[in-house]
Amino acid sequence: MNSSVARICRVAAALFVVSQAGTIGAAVAPDRIAAVRALLDEHRFKDAETAAKALATQNPNDASAQGLLGVVYLTEDNAEPAVAALETAVSLAPSDAELQRQLGEAYGLSAQKAGMLSRIGFAKKCRLAFEKAVELDPKSIPARLSLMGFYQQAPGLMGGGMDKARAQAAEIVKLDQARGRLALASLDTSEQKYTDAFAELAAARAQSSDNYAVLYQIGRLAAMSGDHVDDGLAALQKCLTLPPPADAPKYDAVHWRLGNLWEAKGDAAKARAEYQAALAVDPKFQQAIDSLKKLK
């Protein structure tokens, strides 16, 4: 996963946890939480950091404020302070599954940036935090998704394995059919089992034809595989008529994927228009910048 895509995922995760802040015993005024969320949503990361630091300083014993600061650091790929803030948050609210999950994300980011010896230690901490989050709240889909992602990417020596990842996806299916099938499709895609992935997404869409996340993944998979291009175009165009969930890629990513598909169909003019539309939403969206430069 490249750094731009990783940041998109972390921003989505941060927006999710900010939206859940009221569930973790927050004493911070909701409007101040909402203000930080708005800054993150606008990709104003430094402003969000300044606001979150102020909240954390003013509320040193509030798990929500400390956790919010940690996830803001995560969006900035700033591993060390993210770990520090989230460790503080977890010490203040050790039974909160979402804070445990975000701490695992911080350990995972640290593992990506560390040398080999430190990487192993951070990877173990990452796994244990995700497993603890699932133990604390077995019905938490975000916790199971994070644990699934760890198992998918980590080698067996570090406790990973696709069998473990698929077991987590199967548990998610029991909790939410659409999200579970999305999880299974992501695992199939990672193993280039595109036919199986399309089948999972088709089943998910049959249950919910207006599910933004499912429609986006159909378009993404079409762009990645080169198959079902027209279906992918229709799915992404449908996304543009729906409000994006907090934890899903936004319209900039939709336009970028539409550009990918128009390129696959040989229509450079429409591809260029979509890449420009992506940059109109987010002028710093690196994938769209790169695609526009490469377009002939």
N, C-alpha and C positions, 0 to 999 in steps of 0.2 A: 504494500500500500504506500503510495507516495505521500509526501508531507501535506500537500494541498487537500487530498482526499481525507487523510487522517484528521486534519483540522476540521473539515466539514463534519465528520463523525463526532468529534469531540464537542463542537458547538451544539450539535443536536442533542448530545448527552447532557451538556450543561443546561440547555434550555429545559430539558425534561426535569432535571433535579431542581432547578429554580422554580418550575411550576409546581413541584411537590413540596416546596419549602414549608408550607403551612402544616404539613403532616409530621414534622420532626420537632415539634415543640418550640417553634419560633416565637421569640418575644419581639423581634424586629417588626416594625410597622409594615404591613403588606404593600403599601405604596412604594416604600424604599426597595423592597425586593423586586417589585414590578419594574422599577426604574432601571435596575441592573439588568434585568431580563431584556428590556427594550434596547439597551446599549449592546448587549450580546447579539440580539437579533439583527441589529444594524451593523454588526461586525466592527463596532467601535471598542476594540478590546482594551486599549489603554484607559479610556474613560471608564469602562466597566471595572477595570482593576482599581482605579482610584476610588470609585464609589464603594466597591466591595471592601477595600482596605479600611475605609472610614467606618463602615458598619462593623467590621471585625474588631477594630480598635475600640469603638464605643461599646461593644458587646463582647468582651473577652471570654465570658463564660456561656455564651449562647452557641449551641452546636450548629444551628442554622446559619448564623453569620460566618462562623469559621468554615463550614462546608461550602458556602457560597463563594468565599474567597478561594478555596481550593479548586473549585471547578472553573472559576475564571482563569486561574493559572493554567489549568489543563488546556483551555482553549488557546492559550498562548504558547503551548508546547514547553512550558516552564516547569520542569519536573520537580526540582528540589523544593521550591516553596509550595508547590501543590501537595507534595507528600507531607510537609510540615503542617500545613493548614488542615489537611484532612485527618492526619493522625490526631491533631488536637480535637477536631470535631468528633471523631470516633471515641476518644477518651471521655468526652462530655456526654455522648449518647451511644454507649457500646451496644445497645440492642437495636439500633436503627439499621435496617438492611440496606437502604439506599446509600447512606454514608459509607457503609462497609464496601459497597460496590464501587463507589467513586474512589475510595482509597485504593482498591484494587486497580482501577484505571491509572491512578497516579504511579503505583508501583510498576505497572506495565510500561508506562511512558519512560520511567527511570531505567527499566531494563533495556529498552531500545537505545538509550543514550549511553549506557554504561559499557565498560570493558568486559571482557569475557568472564572473569572471576566474579565481579560484582553483578553481572547480568544474571547469573544462576541464582544468586541470593534474592534479587528483586523479583525474578520470575516465580520463585517459591512463595514469596510474600504475596504476589499478585494472585496466584492460584488459591492460597489459603484465604485471602480476603473475599474472593468471589465465592468460594465454597461456604464461607461463614455467612455471606449475604443470603445465599440460597437456604442455608440452615435456619437463619432467622426468619425468613419469609419465603417458604416453598412456593407460594403463589405469585411471587414477583417475577414477571416476565423479563424485565430489564436485567435482573440478577442472573437468571438462567441464560439469557442471551450473552451476557458478558462471560459467563463460565463456559458456554459453548464455544465462544470465540477463542478463549484461551486453549481449550482442549484441541480445537481445530488447528491452531497455529504452532503450539508448542510440541517439541519432540517428546517421545516417550520417556526419555531420561529425565525430563522436567515435569512429567506427569500428564503429558498431552496424549492425544490419540483420537482418530476419527470415530472410533466406536463410542468413546465417551461423549464426543460432540453430538453424535446422532441420538444418544440416549437423552441428552438435554433437549434436543429439538423435539423428540417424542413427548417429553413432559410438557413442553410448551403447547403442542397440539392439543393436549388434554385441557389446557387452560383457555386457549383461544385458537380455533381452527385456522383462521387466516394467518395469524402471526406465526403459528407453528409451521404452516406450509411455506411461508416466506423463509423461515429458518432452514427448513429442509432444502428449499430451492437454492439458498446461498451455499449450503454444503455441497450440493450437486454441482453447482457452478464452479466452485473451487476445485473440483475434481474433473472439470470439463465434461460432466455428464449432462450436456445441454438438453437432451430430449427429456430426461427425468426432471430437470429443473423447470422446463416449460410445462410439463404435466402438473407439477405441484402448483405452479402459478395459475394455470387454467382452473384447477380445482378451487383455489382460493378466490379467483374472480367469480366463479359460478356462485359462490356463497355471498359475495358482496361486490356487485358490479361497479360501485362507486368508491371502492377502497383505494385511496390515493397511493398508499405505500405499495400495494400490489400492482397497480397500474404502472407506477414508476419502475418497479423491478422488471416488469415485462419489457418495457422500453429499453432499460439498461441491458438486459440479457440479449435482446435482439441486436443491440449495438455491439455487444461483446462477441456474439457468436456469428453474426451475419445471417442468422435465420429469422424467419417470420418478421421481416422488416416492415411490411405494411401494417401488420398487427401492432408492432412496436410503435410505429408512428401514431396510430389511432389511440393507443393507450396513453402516450405522452401528451397528445393533444387534449385528451380528456382530463389529464392532470391539471392542465392550465385553467380548467373551468371549476376546479375544486380548491378549497382552502388547504394548504399543506399542514399536516400535523407538526407539532413542535419537534418531534424526534425523527423527521423525515427530511430528505434533501428538498431544497426549495426550488422556486421557478428558474433560478439561474442554472441549476443542474439539469432541469427538465429541458430548457432550451439548448444546452450543450449536447445532451443526448439526442435531441431532435436533429441537431446539426450533424452528429455522427451518422445518423440514419440517412439523412439526405445525401451525405457524401457517399454512403454505400450504394445509393440508388443513382449516383452519378450526376446529381443536380447541385453543382457548386454554388449557384446563386442562392438557392434556398438554404443551403448549409451556411453560407456566409451570413445570411439574414438571421439565422438562429444563433450563431455565435455572437453576433452583434447584440441580439436581444438578451443573451446571457450577460454580456458586459454592461448592458443598460441597467440590469438588476444589481450586479456587483462588478464594478470596474476592475476589481483586483482578482477576479476569478481566473486563476492561472491556467486551468485546462482550456478554457475558452480562448484565452490569449494565445496559447501555444497552437491550438487548432486553427485559429484564424491566420497565424503566421505561416503554417504549413499548407494552407489551402491554395490550390493552384487556380 
